[in-house]
Amino acid sequence: MSAVVVDASVAVKWFLPEVHAPAARRLLSSQRELLAPDLIWAEVESALWKKSRRAEITRETARGILQDFRRFPLQTSTVKSLLEPAWDLAERFHVSIYDSLYLALAVHRNCVLVTADLQFYHALEGQPVASSLMWVERVP
């Protein structure tokens, strides 16, 4: 089984009918090991909180999704162990520390980071680290 790192932009699409949601859900049936920095728990919760505040979903729906998400077979790594390489990546490629944490994990585990964050994806196109990044729609 191959491993992939998933970021919060992908994980949220597992639960909500958003653009690229079918592609994101393919990861769940792919028999791949799903990895993420433990930051993903807070990022998914923050995204759902924002959607609830904007009345895109109800508070109850958000809480139900969070309960379901906690049961997913997601293997997380501590942010603390990724801070130094994430800093280096953020500085080198001018992307956020948050995004760099996911990328640092993918580089460390020698696998790809699957993202649905178009701005982040485009920021790394053509860069040497682009081979560690996969657009969500390209998931087989």
N, C-alpha and C positions, 0 to 999 in steps of 0.2 A: 504494500500500500504506500503510495507516495503522499508526502505531506505538502500542505499549502498554508500560508498565512492568510488570514482574512482580516479585513479591517471593519470598522463599525459601519461604514457606508454599505458594505455587503451584508453584514449581519442583520441590519434593520430591514433589508429587503426580503429576508426569509419570512417575515411576518406581515408585511404590509404590501398592498397592491400598488407598488411604485414602478416607475420605468426601470427596466433591467431586473425586476424581481424574478421572472422565470429563469433567467441566466444565473442569478445568485442562488436560487434553489437547486439548480443542477449540482452544485457542490455538495449538497446534503445527501444526494443519492449516488455520489461518485465513489464511495468507499475510500475516500482520502482522509488522512489524518488532518484535522483542522486545528491550526495553531493561531495564537494571538498573544500579544502582551496583555497582562492583566488590566491594563488601561481600558480594554474593550468593554468591561462591565460598566464603568462610569460613562463612557462615550455613548453606548447604546441607551443607557438610562437617560442621559442628557438629551439625546435626539428624541426619545419618546416624550420626555417632559415638555420639550419645545412644541412638539406636535399637539400635545394635550392643551398647552397654554394657548395655541392658535386655533383650538377647537377643530383640528383635523381628525383627531381621535378622542374618545372619551377617556377620562381618568381611569375608569375601570378597565377599558381595553388596554391602556398602557400598562397597568399593573399586571394584568393577565399575561401580556406578552413578556414582561420581565420575569414572571414566574416560569413561563415556558422556556425562556432563554437560559435561565440558570440550570436547566436540566439538559441542555445540549452537550454533546460530547466534544467540548472544546477544551483543548489543552493549553493552558496559559503559562506564560513565563513572567517572572517578576520584572517590573519596569526597572527596578534598581540595577539589575544585571545588564540592562541594555542602554543605560544612560550615556556612557562614554561613546560607544559607537554611534548612537543616535545623534549626539551632539556633532560628531564629525560629519555625519551625512547631512545634517541640517545646514551646517556651515558651508559645506562644499557645494551643495545643490540648491541652497536657498529655499528650503521647504521647512515646514513646521517641525518642532520637536515631536509633537504627537504623531504626525505621519512618519517621521524618521524612526520612531520606536518600532513600528510595524515593519518597516524596511530593514532595520537592523536585525530583527529576528529572522526575517527571510534570508538575509545574507549569512547570518550565523548558522542557520540550519541548512543552507545550500538548497533552498527551494524558492518558489515564487510567492510574491504577495499579490493576492487578487483584490482589486479595488474597483469601486464604482464612483470614485472621486475624480471627476474629469480634470479638474484644475491640477491636482496632484499628479495624475497620470501624464498630462501634457508637460508639466514642469520637468519631468524626467525623461521625456522622449529624446532620443539621440545621445543621452548621457551614458557613460560606461555601466552604470548600475541599472539601466533600463531592462536588461535581461533578467533582472530579479523582480520585475513588475509585470502583471498581466491584467489587461482590461477585462472586466467581468463578462462581457459578451463573448470573449474568446475562450471561455471555459468549455472544454469538450463535454 
